Amino acid sequence: MKRKFWVILWISLLFISFYSMPILMNQSDDSMAEMKSSTEKQVTVYIKKERKLVTIPVQDYISDVIRQFVTSTDSDELIQLLCILCRTKVYKYAAVYGASPNPAHPGYDFCDDENCCFAFDSQYYTQSSGESNLDLSAAYMLSKKIKKSLEATDEKVIYYHDQLIEPFFCKSNWGHTKLDLTYPYLQSIDSPDWEVTEKIENETFLTKETIYKQLKKTYVDFQWEKISIAPDVQVNSYYEDGSVNMVQVGNQLLTGEVFMKEFHLTSPCFEIKNSFSNKVKVISYGEGDGKGVSLAGAKVLLNRGYSAVDVIDYYFSQVSVKNFYFNQE
């Protein structure tokens, strides 16, 4: 009788252990995931259209930014280049990495305005799950490539004299990079953009009324002469790199960059064609401000055998790519 009792007890214990083990393992996995989530660094991003502030793991934020510049057919080297560029910007401005509050918005790290920070497409990100909503196979493959590139460039950022740089980059320039003396590591050099893509030209037509209404918001003393529009809007001077220095608009003298932003041109390299009596045609070349790395030019250099670090050294002067460290002097 005793033997039968012990046999039944042993079988019962074995049965209980068999069915309870998966539950214990799941609880352990959940605990590990929760621990990892609680220790992962995060950034705050303000979504302007939705007027809400979201908190996002750093790697997810960087991944989302990169996704907007590449496709699943782009090379691993190009994605690695973007990983280093975007990580540098995030580490430079995110409070969790010791950065001072951004003067443009001291209450949060970044916003989704590409003219201020990086564009952020919240449709790919679901805060409740912390995962991307990727339905298409191409998007899934791109997500895998970005993750692999982030791991391959782990903690790599760009320094100039032990300070994180402002990692300027654009989709394409006009065959030349734009110099900005505010940043000593920027340089004016040839960029082989048009070896990989057709010359990008974008036409914009501006009426006299459109120009007047837009500039009157910013310049209260703005006035038009009572003559045809042709002499009223013209490029006053160009920089050596081909971008516009100054534009004369009525009684107002504007920089090329201001004119570009006011009228949503694609680059500061443009021509004004006064071939219409009541409007002007503006032809812009390239996409972006032309500073730093051109992604179109980078593709050409990578095809020539350059590495991501080589491309960074090509476009920036006297910089070094190394692992991030907190204590910067």
C-alpha positions as CSV (number, residue, x, y, z in Angstrom):
1,M,0.0,0.0,0.0
2,K,2.8,2.4,0.9
3,R,4.6,1.6,-2.4
4,K,1.4,2.4,-4.4
5,F,1.1,5.7,-2.5
6,W,4.7,6.8,-3.4
7,V,4.3,5.8,-7.0
8,I,1.1,7.9,-7.3
9,L,2.8,10.8,-5.5
10,W,5.8,10.6,-7.8
11,I,3.6,10.6,-11.0
12,S,1.6,13.5,-9.7
13,L,4.7,15.6,-9.0
14,L,6.0,14.7,-12.4
15,F,2.7,15.8,-14.0
16,I,2.7,19.1,-12.1
17,S,6.3,19.9,-13.0
18,F,5.7,19.1,-16.7
19,Y,2.8,21.6,-17.0
20,S,4.1,24.3,-14.7
21,M,7.5,24.6,-16.3
22,P,6.3,26.6,-19.4
23,I,4.5,29.0,-17.1
24,L,7.6,29.6,-15.0
25,M,9.7,30.1,-18.2
26,N,7.2,32.6,-19.6
27,Q,7.2,34.5,-16.3
28,S,11.0,34.5,-16.4
29,D,11.1,35.8,-20.0
30,D,8.5,38.5,-19.1
31,S,10.6,39.5,-16.1
32,M,13.8,39.7,-18.3
33,A,11.9,41.7,-21.0
34,E,10.6,44.1,-18.4
35,M,14.0,44.5,-16.8
36,K,15.6,45.2,-20.3
37,S,12.8,47.7,-21.1
38,S,13.3,49.5,-17.9
39,T,17.1,49.9,-18.4
40,E,17.0,50.8,-22.2
41,K,17.7,54.4,-22.9
42,Q,14.8,56.4,-24.3
43,V,14.2,59.8,-25.9
44,T,11.2,62.1,-26.0
45,V,9.7,63.2,-29.3
46,Y,6.9,65.7,-29.8
47,I,4.5,64.8,-32.6
48,K,3.3,68.2,-33.8
49,K,0.2,67.1,-35.9
50,E,-1.1,65.0,-33.0
51,R,0.1,67.5,-30.3
52,K,1.4,64.8,-28.1
53,L,4.7,63.8,-26.5
54,V,5.9,60.2,-26.9
55,T,8.7,58.3,-25.2
56,I,10.6,56.0,-27.5
57,P,13.6,53.6,-27.1
58,V,16.7,55.2,-28.7
59,Q,17.3,52.4,-31.1
60,D,13.7,52.5,-32.3
61,Y,13.9,56.2,-32.9
62,I,17.1,55.9,-34.9
63,S,15.7,53.1,-36.9
64,D,12.6,55.1,-37.9
65,V,14.7,58.0,-39.0
66,I,17.0,55.9,-41.1
67,R,14.0,54.1,-42.7
68,Q,12.9,57.4,-44.3
69,F,16.2,57.7,-46.3
70,V,16.8,54.2,-47.6
71,T,15.0,51.2,-49.1
72,S,15.5,47.4,-48.7
73,T,17.6,47.4,-51.9
74,D,20.2,49.9,-50.6
75,S,23.6,48.5,-49.5
76,D,24.5,47.6,-45.9
77,E,27.3,50.2,-46.1
78,L,25.0,53.0,-46.9
79,I,22.7,52.1,-44.0
80,Q,25.8,51.8,-41.7
81,L,26.7,55.3,-42.8
82,L,23.3,56.6,-41.8
83,C,23.5,54.7,-38.5
84,I,26.6,56.7,-37.6
85,L,25.2,60.0,-38.7
86,C,21.8,59.6,-37.0
87,R,23.3,58.2,-33.8
88,T,25.7,61.2,-33.6
89,K,22.8,63.6,-33.8
90,V,20.7,61.7,-31.2
91,Y,23.5,61.4,-28.8
92,K,24.4,65.1,-29.2
93,Y,20.9,66.3,-28.3
94,A,19.3,63.6,-26.1
95,A,19.2,64.4,-22.4
96,V,19.7,60.8,-21.5
97,Y,23.2,61.1,-23.0
98,G,24.0,64.2,-20.9
99,A,23.1,66.8,-23.5
100,S,21.9,70.2,-22.5
101,P,18.3,71.0,-23.3
102,N,17.6,72.0,-26.9
103,P,17.0,75.8,-27.0
104,A,14.4,75.2,-29.7
105,H,12.3,73.0,-27.4
106,P,13.7,72.6,-23.9
107,G,10.8,70.4,-22.8
108,Y,11.7,67.4,-25.0
109,D,14.6,65.9,-27.0
110,F,13.2,66.0,-30.5
111,C,10.2,66.9,-32.6
112,D,9.0,65.5,-35.9
113,D,9.7,68.7,-37.9
114,E,12.5,67.9,-40.4
115,N,13.4,71.6,-40.5
116,C,14.2,71.4,-36.8
117,C,15.1,67.8,-36.0
118,F,14.5,64.6,-37.9
119,A,11.2,63.8,-39.5
120,F,9.5,61.0,-37.5
121,D,6.8,58.9,-39.1
122,S,4.7,57.6,-36.2
123,Q,2.7,55.2,-38.5
124,Y,5.7,52.8,-38.2
125,Y,5.8,52.9,-34.5
126,T,3.3,51.7,-31.9
127,Q,4.3,52.8,-28.4
128,S,2.2,50.2,-26.7
129,S,4.1,47.3,-28.2
130,G,7.4,49.1,-28.9
131,E,7.6,47.4,-32.3
132,S,7.3,48.6,-35.9
133,N,4.0,47.9,-37.7
134,L,5.7,46.3,-40.8
135,D,3.3,44.5,-43.1
136,L,5.2,44.4,-46.4
137,S,8.1,42.0,-46.9
138,A,10.3,44.8,-48.3
139,A,9.7,46.8,-45.2
140,Y,10.5,43.8,-43.0
141,M,13.7,43.2,-44.8
142,L,14.7,46.8,-44.4
143,S,14.0,46.6,-40.7
144,K,16.3,43.6,-40.4
145,K,19.1,45.4,-42.4
146,I,18.8,48.5,-40.2
147,K,19.0,46.4,-37.0
148,K,22.1,44.5,-38.4
149,S,23.7,47.8,-39.3
150,L,23.0,49.3,-35.9
151,E,24.7,46.3,-34.3
152,A,27.7,46.6,-36.8
153,T,28.2,50.2,-35.9
154,D,27.5,49.8,-32.2
155,E,28.1,53.1,-30.3
156,K,30.1,54.7,-33.2
157,V,29.7,58.5,-33.5
158,I,31.6,61.4,-35.1
159,Y,33.8,63.7,-33.1
160,Y,35.6,66.9,-33.9
161,H,38.2,67.7,-31.3
162,D,36.4,65.5,-28.7
163,Q,33.0,67.2,-29.3
164,L,30.1,65.5,-31.1
165,I,29.6,67.2,-34.5
166,E,26.4,68.4,-36.1
167,P,26.2,65.6,-38.6
168,F,24.8,67.4,-41.7
169,F,23.5,65.2,-44.5
170,C,21.1,65.6,-47.4
171,K,19.6,63.4,-50.1
172,S,21.4,65.1,-52.9
173,N,23.3,68.3,-53.6
174,W,24.1,70.1,-56.9
175,G,27.5,68.4,-57.4
176,H,29.2,70.4,-54.7
177,T,28.9,70.7,-50.9
178,K,28.0,73.9,-49.2
179,L,30.4,75.6,-46.9
180,D,29.3,77.0,-43.5
181,L,32.1,78.6,-41.5
182,T,30.0,78.2,-38.3
183,Y,31.1,74.6,-38.4
184,P,34.9,74.2,-38.9
185,Y,34.5,70.6,-40.0
186,L,32.3,71.5,-43.0
187,Q,34.1,71.9,-46.3
188,S,33.3,72.9,-49.9
189,I,34.2,70.0,-52.1
190,D,33.0,68.3,-55.3
191,S,30.4,65.6,-54.7
192,P,29.8,62.9,-57.4
193,D,26.0,62.9,-57.0
194,W,25.0,62.9,-60.7
195,E,27.1,59.9,-61.5
196,V,24.4,57.8,-59.8
197,T,21.3,59.9,-60.4
198,E,20.0,62.3,-62.9
199,K,20.5,66.0,-62.2
200,I,17.6,66.9,-59.9
201,E,15.8,70.0,-60.9
202,N,12.6,71.2,-59.3
203,E,10.5,74.0,-60.6
204,T,8.5,76.4,-58.5
205,F,6.2,79.2,-59.7
206,L,5.7,82.1,-57.4
207,T,3.1,84.9,-58.1
208,K,3.7,88.4,-56.9
209,E,0.7,88.0,-54.5
210,T,2.2,84.8,-53.0
211,I,5.6,86.4,-52.4
212,Y,4.0,89.6,-50.9
213,K,1.8,87.7,-48.4
214,Q,4.6,85.4,-47.3
215,L,7.2,88.0,-46.7
216,K,4.8,90.5,-45.1
217,K,4.4,88.0,-42.3
218,T,8.1,88.2,-41.4
219,Y,9.1,91.7,-42.6
220,V,6.4,94.3,-41.7
221,D,8.2,97.0,-43.7
222,F,8.3,94.9,-46.9
223,Q,7.2,96.8,-50.0
224,W,6.9,96.3,-53.7
225,E,7.9,98.9,-56.3
226,K,5.1,99.7,-58.7
227,I,6.7,98.0,-61.6
228,S,6.5,94.6,-63.2
229,I,7.7,91.6,-61.2
230,A,10.7,90.8,-63.3
231,P,13.2,93.3,-61.8
232,D,11.6,92.9,-58.3
233,V,12.9,89.4,-57.7
234,Q,16.4,88.5,-58.7
235,V,19.5,86.7,-57.4
236,N,21.9,89.3,-56.1
237,S,25.0,87.1,-55.7
238,Y,26.2,83.5,-55.5
239,Y,28.7,81.7,-53.3
240,E,31.7,79.9,-54.9
241,D,30.0,76.6,-54.2
242,G,27.1,77.5,-56.5
243,S,24.5,78.2,-53.8
244,V,22.7,81.5,-53.6
245,N,24.2,84.1,-51.3
246,M,21.6,87.0,-51.5
247,V,18.3,87.6,-53.2
248,Q,16.7,91.0,-53.8
249,V,12.9,90.9,-53.3
250,G,11.3,94.4,-53.5
251,N,13.0,96.5,-50.9
252,Q,14.2,93.4,-48.9
253,L,17.5,91.7,-49.2
254,L,17.3,88.0,-48.2
255,T,19.9,85.3,-47.8
256,G,19.5,82.3,-50.2
257,E,18.7,80.0,-47.3
258,V,16.0,82.3,-46.0
259,F,14.4,82.5,-49.4
260,M,14.6,78.7,-49.8
261,K,12.8,78.2,-46.5
262,E,10.2,80.9,-47.0
263,F,9.1,79.4,-50.3
264,H,9.8,75.7,-49.6
265,L,12.4,75.3,-52.3
266,T,14.3,72.0,-52.3
267,S,17.8,73.5,-52.0
268,P,19.7,76.8,-51.7
269,C,21.1,76.3,-55.2
270,F,18.6,77.9,-57.5
271,E,18.0,80.2,-60.4
272,I,15.2,82.7,-60.8
273,K,13.7,82.9,-64.3
274,N,11.7,86.1,-64.9
275,S,10.0,84.9,-68.0
276,F,6.5,85.8,-66.9
277,S,4.9,89.2,-66.3
278,N,3.0,88.2,-63.2
279,K,5.1,85.4,-61.8
280,V,8.6,84.1,-61.5
281,K,9.9,80.6,-62.1
282,V,12.5,79.3,-59.6
283,I,14.6,76.2,-60.6
284,S,16.2,74.4,-57.6
285,Y,19.0,71.9,-57.9
286,G,19.4,69.0,-55.5
287,E,17.4,68.1,-52.4
288,G,18.6,69.4,-49.0
289,D,20.8,72.3,-47.7
290,G,23.9,70.8,-49.4
291,K,25.9,70.7,-46.2
292,G,27.9,67.6,-45.2
293,V,27.3,64.2,-46.6
294,S,25.3,63.8,-49.8
295,L,23.6,60.4,-49.8
296,A,23.6,60.3,-53.6
297,G,27.3,61.1,-53.7
298,A,27.9,58.6,-50.9
299,K,26.4,55.8,-53.0
300,V,29.0,56.5,-55.7
301,L,31.9,56.5,-53.2
302,L,30.7,53.3,-51.6
303,N,30.5,51.7,-55.1
304,R,34.1,52.7,-55.6
305,G,35.1,50.7,-52.5
306,Y,34.9,53.4,-49.8
307,S,33.8,52.3,-46.3
308,A,31.2,54.3,-44.3
309,V,34.1,55.8,-42.3
310,D,35.9,56.7,-45.5
311,V,32.8,58.6,-46.7
312,I,32.6,60.5,-43.5
313,D,36.3,61.5,-43.8
314,Y,35.6,62.6,-47.4
315,Y,32.8,65.0,-46.6
316,F,33.9,66.2,-43.2
317,S,37.3,67.7,-42.3
318,Q,39.4,66.6,-39.3
319,V,36.8,64.4,-37.7
320,S,37.2,61.0,-36.1
321,V,34.7,58.1,-35.8
322,K,34.9,56.3,-32.4
323,N,32.8,54.9,-29.7
324,F,30.6,57.3,-27.7
325,Y,31.7,58.4,-24.3
326,F,29.9,60.5,-21.7
327,N,32.5,62.8,-20.3
328,Q,33.2,65.5,-23.0
329,E,35.2,68.5,-22.2
